[in-house]
């Protein structure tokens, strides 16, 4: 993929999103879509997801984040200021 096509997005997902395999499921989705990034639990009970890659793949991940895995209950999905796509390391980390 050319550098110009690579974008990055960051989301804050709130609701019942911790303790329901949200981060691991987000990682599976991101890797399936060819995205790099991370999913991290926040102290406020939300999960923060950062992803970088093709715009269409990012849109698909965002659609998935609106519902999450079966045991999750997403109440809100907020886009946050994103890092530069080049600053997102390869692979997908869970923290």
Secondary structure, DSSP 8 states (H G I E B T S, - for coil): --TTTEEEEEEEEEEE-SSSSHHHHHHHHHHHTT-EEEEEE-TTS-EEEEEEEEHHHHHHHHHHHTT-STT-EEEEEEEE----GGGS-SSEEE-
